[in-house]
């Protein structure tokens, strides 16, 4: 039978790997572990030392012991020596099949032979974001890739890293006036293409529906929307914009029904609008439901173009929105490449803007005008 410390190590490791103890969570104190497991303090210490050496946990003075990864990220001295690979921490707000999963996939694929990648999510909480970054650095991360929860509030740890020229790559956001590497999509061009597509179909009264939130991507998409209208000499009224969708944001406690009620009211109040640009797929779903409540079919009565769309490869009958596709795989790969470049040369800051593509779907059609 294995030693007690090894048994405890195996149990705690299983709890972490199976996420019964989440990344970012603080472990009980050594005294609490002694009482819970009925073993000596020495046994507890040896088990925690193994978890630390494997990169699962980090001990922070006066704060306690925190889980920083649910996969091993560091080689212990009792393992065969192999080529050294830098540890890169990757902190995202959230991810799903619409946006984020493919970014992570691209990053993992690119890092496989070059680096160890530890992925955490903040769920849009700036405090958690700050803590996760510090924990990753404490555990030996040599670069950080970050999708910030905000473009207006910069966590203190980010400013500290920039001041130290620590390798840092921001994805899907712009931090104005801060010398930091960025990787993202051409949101202005994407929104402009979406709006121009609707204008080419004959629509002249086009609404804009977005989430609420302090992120630069929303500002860029609004800019592209306004630019397309201005270029086509289409008058735009700010009352045709609804920028208050809350339920789709990470960590939101706004009920979906509250957003549906507000969107239904907006659509009903702006009956002259024949088409919409939506900032994301889930917003488009809510908008389509709001139209349906009012007896308006998409695309028969209203056309919608959104950003991003799940693949739905095997659902041949699924309704597919006309959408702007971001090259998410390339965003993930480019972010890892930029992080590695800065590990080799901390001064090699790069700005990467990747093109988007308009993908026709079932949610748009040519506007039919009544004959006089």
N, C-alpha and C positions, 0 to 999 in steps of 0.2 A: 504493500500500500504506500502511496506517495506521502511525503512529509506534509504536516499540517499547513505550512505556509504555502506549499504548492497547491493543495486542495483549495485554500482560500483564494489564491491567485486565479485558479481556473474558474471558480464561481464568480468572482468579481469581473473577470474578463468576459465571461458569458453574458453577464448582466449588461455590460457595456456594448458588446457586439450585437446583442439582440435588442438594444435600446431600451431596456428596462431602467437603465440609468442613462439619461440623455447627455449628448455633448453639450458642454456649458454648465452642467449641473455640478454642484459641490457635493463631494462625498461626505458621509458622516465623519466625525472626528475619530482619531485613533481610540480614544477612550470609549466612544459609542460603539465602535466596531468590536472592541474587546468584550463589551457587555453583550452585544448582539450575538456574536459567534462563539463566546465562551472559550477563547484562546488567549494566549499571553500577548503582551504588547510587542515582544520581539517577533512573534509570528506575524502579527499585523504589519509591522515595519518591513519585514522581509517580503511579504506579499505585495505591499505598496511599492517597494523598490523595484520589483519585477515589472509592475504595471508602468511605472515611470520610465524604466529603461526601454520598454517596448513602445513608448510614445503615447500610451493611452491617457495618462494623467500628468498634471504638473502641480507642484506644490508652490503656493504663493504665500510668503511670510505674512502673518497676521490675518490672512484671509481664509486659508484652508487649502484643501486639495480639490482640484477641478478636473473633470473629464474634458479632454481636448480633442479626442478622436475616437471613432468606433472601429478603427482598423489600426494594426501596428504600423508605426511610422519611423521607428528607430531600431537599429540593429544592436542587440546586446553583445557583450564581449564573449559570451559562450557560444555564439553562432559563428559559422565559417565566414571569414572576411570576404567581401565582394566589392565591386566598384562602388565608390561613393556617389550617391545621387542626392542633389539638394532637395530639401523639403519646401514645398510651396503651399501656403495656406490660401484657400479660396472661400470667401465669404459672400453668399448671395442673400437677397432678401427672401426669395421663395422661388419655387420652380414647379412647373407642371408640363403637360404635353403640349400646351399652347405656346408657352415661352419659358425657356430656362433649361429644360431637360436636355435639349440638343446642344446647348452651350456647354453644359457639364460633360456631355458625351464627347464633344470635340476636344475639350480640355483634357479629359482622361486619355483619349486616344493619342493626343500629341505628347502627353507627358510620360506615357508608358515606359519608354526606353531612356528617358532623360531625367526624370525627376519623380519624387514621391509627392502625391497630391492629397491634401486633406481638405474635405469640403464640409462647410458648416452653413447654416442659414440663420439669419437674424429675425425673420418675419417682420421686417420693417421697424424694429425697435432699436433706436440709436444707442441706448445703453448696452444692450446685448451685443450689438455690433462692436462697440468699443472693447467690451470684455473678451469677446471671441478673438479679436485681433491680438490683444495682449497675451492671451493664453497660447495662441499659435506661435507667437514670437518667443515666449518663455519655453516652449517645447522644441525650439530650434529652427523654426521656419526662416528661410533665407530670402523669401519674397512673399508678398501678399497680393492676391488678386481680389478686388473688392467691387461689388455692386452696392453702392451706398443707398441707404434708405432715404436720403434727401440730397438735393443739389444745393440747398441753401444753408443747411447746418452741417458743418464738417466736424466729425468726432475729434476730440483732442489728440487721440493716438495717431490719427492720420497726419495732423500738423506736425507731431513729433517725428514721425517717420520721414516726412518730407524734409524737415530741418536736418535730419541725419543722413540724407541721401540714401535711405533704405529703399531697396527695390519695391516699387508699388505700382500696380496697374489698375486703373479704374475702368469698369466696363459699363456700357449702357447709360452713362451719365457724363455730364460735363461739369467740372468744378471751376467756375470762372476765376481767372486771376491766380490760379495755383499751378505751379510748374510740376505737373505729374503726367505720366503716360495714360492715354485713354484708348479704348477700343470700343467702337459702337457702329451703329447703322446710320445711313444718311436719312435721318428722320424727316428733314425738311423736304428732300427730294421725294421720299416715299409718300408723304401727305400731299405733296403737289401732284404726283402722278395719280393718286386716288381721286383727288378733286377734279383734275383734268379729264379723267375717264368719265366722270358723271357729267361734266360740262359737254363732252363730245357726244354723250347720249341725249343731249337736249335739255338737261336740267339747268335751271337758272336760280332756283331757290333751294339752296343746299344748307343743311344744318350741320353743326359740329357737336358731337357728344363725347365727353372725356371723363376720366376719373378725376377726383380731387386729389391733389398731392403736390408737394414741393420738389418735383423732379424735372430735369431739363428736357427729357424726351417729350413731355407734354407741351412744353413751350415751343420746341422745335416743330412738332407736328402742327400746332396751331399756326405757326409762322408759314409753313408750307401750304396749309389750307388757304390762308389769307392771300399768299402770293399768287396762287393759281387763280383765285377769284379776281384779283386786281389785274393780272395779265390778260384775262379774258374779258375785262371791263364788265364784270358781274358785280352789281352792288351787293354789299354785305351789311347786314344789320346785326349788331352784337346780341340782340335778343334772340337770334337764331342759334346761339350757342348755349349748350348746357354742360357745365363743367363741375358737376357735383356728385357724380356716382361714387359711392363710398364702399359698398358691400364687397366689391371685387378686390379691394386693397388688402395686402397681408395684415393680419392682426386686427382687422376691422370688426367692430361689434355692431355695425349697422345692419339691421335685418334686410334681407333681399326684397321683401315686400315693400319696405319703405322706399327703396330705390325704384321699384316698379311703379309705385303710385306716383312718385315725383316725375318719372319719365313719361308716364301716361298723361299727366297733366301738361307737361311741356309739349308733347306731340299734339294734344288737343288744342292747345293755345296757339300753335303755329301751324295751322292747317294748310297754309300756302306752301309749306316746304314739301318738296317732292322727293328729296334724297338726303342722305346723311353720310358723313364720314365719322366713323367710330374709332376711338383711340386703341381699342383692343378687342379681341374676340369675345370675351365675356360681356363686355359692354354692348357689342352688337347683338348678342343673344337677348339681353334685357330689352334692348331697343326694339327688336323684332316682336317680343312678347307684348310690349307696350302698344305697338301698332295693332297687333292682333286683338287686343282688348277693345280697340276702337273700330274694329271691323275693317282695318286696312291691311291688305295682303302684301307681302314682300315676295317678288318684286312688282306685282301687278299694280299696286297703288303707291308704293314707296320703294326706292332703291337704297341699298346700304353697302358701303365699302368699309372694311375694318383692317386693322393691323393684325397679322399672325393668324394661324389656323391650325388645329390639330390635323395630323395626316389622315386619320380615318381610313387607312388603306383597305380594310376588309369590310367596311360598311358601305356597300355600293349604293344603298338607298338614302344615305345621309344627305341632309341639306348642307350645301357648301357655299359659304360666303365668298363673294369677290373680295380679295384681300391683298395686302402688301406683305410679301414674304421677306423676312430678314434671313440672312445667311448665318444662322445661329451656330452651326458647326464651325464656321470660319472664325466667328467671334471668339469661341472657346480656344481654338487652336492658336489664333493670333495672340491672345492674352498670355498663354503659356510661353510662346516664343518670345514675347516682349519681356516677360518676367525673367526668363533665362538670359536674355541679352543684358538686362540690367544687373543680374547677379555677376556676370562677367565684367560689366562696365556700368557702375551705378549712374554715370552721367548720360547714358544713352537713352534719353527720354524720347518717346515716339507717340505720335498722334495718328490713329488709324480709323478712317471712316469707310465703311464697307457699303457697297451699293445694295439696293433693294429691288424687288421684282413685283410687278403687278400680276396677280394670278386671277383670271376671270372665273366666276362661279355662278351660283344660282340666284344671287341676291340683287342683280342689277339688270335693267333692261332699258331700251330706248324709250324716252318719254313720248307718249302719244298725246298729241294736242287735238282738242276738239275742233272740228271743222266749223267755220263761221257760216 
